[in-house]
């Protein structure tokens, strides 16, 4: 479970103080597929960064409890090393820009998700790539892959640790509709009991089974 209480984010924007998120309260439980829906600049990406401890809020609290554990840990109160440890063990990240390393092959990029290069990890990474339709692409460099293939590599990397929470920030924004739907299908098929939190502005990729949270004017509203 991951939740936030009275989450507030603001920053100076030259003309004064800009409020991005204003006292947001939200609870997300294991197995949920949550879409943060809103236009560019609405604060949905900021909310992902706050929920994942990649950014600290101006005020308020984010807490996380791994599956099967009671209570929760206050992420917003952790130091950088503590927060990084949680991200490494419990979170997976998929970003629009992929952040794949061009000097590594696709398989080695997937292995970065676990930071383990043993034979067991290599087999798991290769199996994930096979399941995602990347047969024969393991040794290819990133520039040899299409946009959809790169996103699948990024998804495989995020799934290597079988994370409790998958954060996906505009994962289909640079893809055509057909490829975008394929990527969404891959995400849903492989998330199992993980929480999936995806930020997007594109309603055309919604399947109707998601929990929708609309972001705008500093608010997060259900439905």
N, C-alpha and C positions, 0 to 999 in steps of 0.2 A: 504494500500500500504506500502511496505517496500523497501527501496533502500539504496544502498551504493555508495559513491563517493570517488574515489582514495583510496580505502581501502588497507592498507598495514600492513603486519604482519611479524615480524622477531624476532629472538631470538639467543642468543649465543649458539653454539653447541660444544664447546671445541676447534674446529679448526678455529673458526672465527664466523661470523654472518650468520645464515641460513635464507634465505628469503622464507617464506611459501606462502604468497600471495603478489602480486606486483601490486599496483594501480588498483584494481578491481573495475569496475563500473557496477552496476546491478540494475534494477528496476523490482519488482514483484508486480502484481496487484491482487485485490480480485478475488477469484475463480480459480486462476491459480494452476496447478499441476506441480511443478518444481522438476526435479531430478538433483542433483549434482552428476555427474558420474566421477569416477576416481579410480585408484588403491589405495591400502593402503599406507598412508603416503603422498598422493597428496595434502592434505590441505582441502578436502571437509568437514571433521568434524570441522576443525578450522573455516571454513567459517560459518557453522551453529552456532558455539559458538559466533562468532562476530555479526552475524545478530540478534541473540537473546539476546544480551547484557550479555551473560554469561562470555564473555571475552572482554577486551578492545583492540582495535587495536594499533599498533605502531603509525600509523597516518591514516588520512582519517576520514570519517564520515559515520555513519549508522543512518537513520531516519525512523520513523514509523508513519503512519497516520491510525487510525482506520477507518473502513468502514463508509462512509458517511461524513467524515471530510476532510477538505481541509488542505493543508500544511503538516506539519509533525513535530514530536518531534525528536530532535537529541539524540539518545540513547547513543552514545559514549561520550556525554558530561555530562551525568547524574551522580549523586553520587549513591552509592550502594543501598540506600533505595528507591530512585526514580526509578531506573532500576528494582528493585525487585517488585515494585508496578505495573509496566507495565507488567512484566512477569506474575504476579499473575492474573491480570485482562484480559489480551489480548492474551497471548501465551499458547500453550499446548505443552508438550514435551513427546516424545516417544524415548527411548534409547534401544540399543541392550541388555543392562544388566537389563532392566526393573526397577530396583531400587524399588521393592515392599518390604514392611515391613513384615518379616516372622511371627511376633508375632500377626499380625492382619489377620482377615479373608479377603477373596477377596472383599466382599462388602465394608468393612471399608477402604481397600486400594483405591477403586474407590472414596469414599467420600473424601479422602485426596485432590483430585483435586479441590474441592470447599471449603474445610475446613468448611463444614456445615453439621451438623448431625441431622437436623430437619427431621420430617416425610416426608416433601415435597422432600428434597434432597435425602432421602433414597429411596423413590419411583422412583425418576429420575435415581438414580444409578442402582437400580434393573431393571428398564425398559431397560437401556442401555445394561446391561449384558444379558438380555433376547434376545435383538435384535442381539447380537453378538454370539448367540449360547451357552451361558453359563448358561442355565436353570439348576437349582439345584446345582450350584457351589457357590452361594453367601456366604455360611457359611464355605466353605472349606478354610483351611490354604494353604499358597503358595506352600509348599512342596507336597501338594496333587494334584497339577495341572501340566499338561504337558507344554512343552515349548510354544506351540501355544496358550494354554489357558492363560498362564501367560501374553503373549503379548497382548491378547485380553483385559485382565484386565487393562494392562497399557494403552491401547488405550481408554478404557472407562474412565479411570481416566483423561486422557488428554482432553477428550471431555466434561467433566462435566461442565465446564464454557462456553461451546460453543465459543472457542477461535477464534480470528480473524486470527491467524497464528498457524499452526501445524508444529512443527519441529520434524522430524523423522531421527535419526542418526543410519544408518545401522539396521533398525528394523527387518530385516529378516535374518541377517547374521548367526544366530545360529539355523535356522529352515530348515527342509527339503523343497524341492521345492513345494510340494503340500500345505503344511502348510503356506509357504511363500506367495503363490498366494492367499490363503484364507485371510491372514492378509492384503495384499494389497487391496483386494476387500472390506474388512471391512472399511479400511481407506477411500477409494474413496466414498463408499456409504454414509458415515457419515460426511464427511467434509463439505457438503453443499456449502456455499459461502466462506468458509474459504480458505486462502492460505495454500497449502500443500508444504512444502519444505523437500525433502527426500534425504539424502546422501546414496549412495550405490556404490558398485563396480560390482554388479551382473546385467548384461544386460538381463538375462533370465526372470527377473520379470517385464520387461517393456512391456506395452500394446500397445504402439505406439501413445497414445494420450497425452503423457507428453511433457513438454517443457524441453529439455535436455540442461544442461550446463556442459561442460566437464572441469574438474579441473586438472591442471598439470603444472609443471614448473612455479608455481606462478601465472598462468593465469586462467581466467574463460572465456571459449569460447562457444558461442551458437552452438547447433547442434551436 
